[in-house]
Amino acid sequence: MRKVNTYNWLGAIVMLFVFVMQSFNNVIIVSDYYLNTSKYIAQCVNKANISMHCNGKCQMEKKIRQEDKKRGNAPENKIDSFNNFYCLGQHAFTLSPATFDLDKKDFPLLPEPKTIDRPHSIFKPPIV
């Protein structure tokens, strides 16, 4: 029983790690740029144009574009490009003004308030 619980925790941690890696892929590339800036500067294609002050950011942008292309070719993203509202009618998103008929009564009226008959042996009114 103890091993099953450990495997569940391990599986949950792995799934959380995979989700975080997938969601924050660009953040990982940018943090890699800041950690290895000298490597990016060495691979920079704008070394000749010093006035741009690129400092290897062009290489970082290339990596981000490559990752976007990889994700763009995924089949799950192609499904999102279709119109998801094809089954809705023409007037699906139109709002009509609310109309109220005050004469129409769908519920019975409450009875007129009147005194309730109480046993006088228990409830006695105060004497002034």
Secondary structure as GFF3:
##gff-version 3
##sequence-region A 1 128
A	DSSP	alpha_helix	2	23	.	.	.	ID=ss1
A	DSSP	alpha_helix	25	35	.	.	.	ID=ss2
A	DSSP	alpha_helix	37	42	.	.	.	ID=ss3
A	DSSP	three_ten_helix	50	52	.	.	.	ID=ss4
A	DSSP	alpha_helix	57	72	.	.	.	ID=ss5
A	DSSP	alpha_helix	75	80	.	.	.	ID=ss6
###
